[in-house]
Amino acid sequence: MNLIRNYRNWRRYMETVSELRQLSNRELSDLGISRGDIPYVARKSS
C-alpha cells in the first residue's frame, strides 16, 4: 500500500508542477509564487 500511496503523491506533485508551469509570470505573481518556488509549492500541496 505504501508504494501505491507514494505513486499517487508523486503523480499529484507532477500534475501540480505542470499546471503551475503553464501559468504566466503575472498569474504566478498574483498567487504570490515565483517560478523558482514551483517545486516547493507543489511538494507542500501533495
C-alpha positions, 0 to 999 in steps of 0.5 A: 500500500505504501508504494501505491500511496507514494505513486499517487503523491508523486503523480499529484506533485507532477500534475501540480508542477505542470499546471503551475508551469503553464501559468504566466509570470503575472498569474504566478505573481498574483498567487504570490509564487515565483517560478523558482518556488514551483517545486516547493509549492507543489511538494507542500500541496501533495 
